[in-house]
Amino acid sequence: MDDALRVAYDAFAKKFRIGFRNADDLVRLFRGSVDTTSCISAMVDGRLSGILTFQTAGQEFYRLNPAAVFTRFSPLRAGRVLFNLALLAEGAGPDEFIVDSLAVDRSARGMGIGTALMRKAERQARSMGKRSMSLGVIGENAGAIRLYERLGYRTTRTWRGFFVRLAAGSSEVRRMEKPLGGAG
């Protein structure tokens, strides 16, 4: 699980910049607080090369007790970490499957791992009876946006402003959705 958290940090270092100095901070905070049933991983040559984390109603990858943050970090850093996590928090509705993160190791990019993880997640969502999938992506991540559009996702909302810049380190965050056609 530590490797999965490191891959996620590397892919989203900009997003985690408030409170987290490096991947070790993220691992230290979330080690023991993740639900491995809420992630899908990809291995290449016996090495973790990609991870997709998700949430549904009542199930999410990161299950963090806020009090635990204060036992792992100084009060100032703990406050910054909780602020960042609160700004990025999103809850799934009963028919929704939310992709929290899709991260592919730099050395494995361009191999179709992201596409394979997304397709596997869609199959899992359908098997769970979810009607839609959604995700958030920063506007500057043109490659990810192209991937999601190629897979049938459409932008349904765009957030801009000070808090978006603060939480995501980006000028905009897009919410992209794809209907799954009901249970199946």
N, C-alpha and C positions, 0 to 999 in steps of 0.2 A: 504494500500500500504506500510505503514511503516513495517508491519510484513513481507511482501514479501521481502523487501529490507534487513531486518535483517536475514531472512533465506538464502538469496543469499550471504550476507556477511559471515555468519557462514560457509557456504560450500566453499567459495572462499577466505577466509581470507589471505591465502598465496599470491594469485594473487593481492589482493588489498593492500598489505603491503606498497607500496610506496605511502605515503601521507595520508593514512587512518589509524588512530590509533585504531579505533573500529567501530562497526556497526552504532553508532550514527553519526559519520562523514559521512558515506555513505548515511544515511537517510537524514541528513541535506543538503547534496549536491544535491541529486536527488529528494527529495520531491517536487512535483509539476512539475518535468521534465520528468516523465515517461509516456509512451503511454500504457495505460492498455489494448488496443486492441492487443498489441504485447506480451501478456503473457497468459499462461494457468496455472491455479492453481489447487491444489488438497486439499480437506478438509477431515479431519478425526475427527469424533466426534465434529464437529463444530469449529475445529481449523485448521488454515493453516498449512499444512504438507509438501507441495512441490510446487515448481514453475518452470516453463520452460519459458524462455524469448527467443524471436526470432526477426529476422529481415528479411525483403524482400526488394526489390528495393523500395526506398522511404518510408519505414516504419521500425522503430526500437524502441525497448523498452526504451532505454536511449536516450532522446533528450536533450542534454545539451548545453547551450550557454556558451562558454568558459569564457566570461566576468563574468558570474555569479559565477564562481569558485573564482574569486578574491574578490567578495563581501562576501563570506562565510568563506574564509580562509586567513591566512596571505600570503603575496606575496611568501615567500619561500615554504610554504606548497602548495599553489595554483599551483606553477610551478611544484612541484613533482607530484601532482594529474594529471595535464594535460599531463605530460610526460608519466605517467603510462597509461592513457587512450589512448594516441596516439599510444603507442607500442602495445596495445591490439586491436586497431581498425581494422575492416574488413568490406568491403562493399559487399552487395549482388548483384548479377547479376539479370537480368530480369526474368530468369527461376529458380532462386535459393531461397531456404528457409534455412536460417542459424540459427541453434540453438546457441544462445549466451551463455546461461547458463541453466543448469538443477541442481536444488538444492532440496534436501529432508532433512527435519528437522531430526536431529540425532535420536530423539525418534521414528521416523516413518520409519527408514531405514529397509530394508528387508521385507517390506510389499507389494512390487510390484508397488509402487507409481511411481518410475522412469520409469518403463516399460510402465505403463498406460499413463503417460504424453507424452512419446515419441510416442506412438501409436496414441494418440489424435492429436499430432502435425503433424504426417504424414497424417492423414485424412484431417486436415485443409490445409496442403500444397497442397495436391491433389485437394481439392475443390477450391483452388486459381489458379489451373492450373500450379503449379510449377513442374519442371521435375526432380529436385534433392534436396536432403537435405544434409547439411554438418554441421560439428561442429569441435571444437578444444578441445583436451583433453591432460592433462599433462601425460607424460609417466609413472609416478609413480602411477597413479590412475588406478591400475589394475582392480578393480571392475567395474569402469565405462567403461573401454575398453572392458571387457567381455560382459557387457550389450549391448553396441553398436554393437559388433560383432554378438551377438546372434540375434539382430534385423536386421542384414544384412548390416551393415556399414563396409567399408574397409578402411584401412589407404592408403591415396593417396600421402601424403607428410609428412615429418618429419623435423622440425626445431630444430637446436641445436646451442649453442653458447652463447656468453656474453649477447646479448640483450634478448634472450629467458629466460636466467636465471634471468635477471634484471626484465623483464616484468611479467613473470609467476612464478618465484621462483622455476623453475624446470630445469632439465638438457635437457628435450626435450618437444616439443609440437607436437602432431600428428593432422593432418587434416584427418578427417574421412568423407567419403561420401557414399551416397546411392542413386541410381537412383530410381525415383518414377514411371517410365513408362509413362510419359506424363500426360496430363490433364485427369481428371476422377473424 
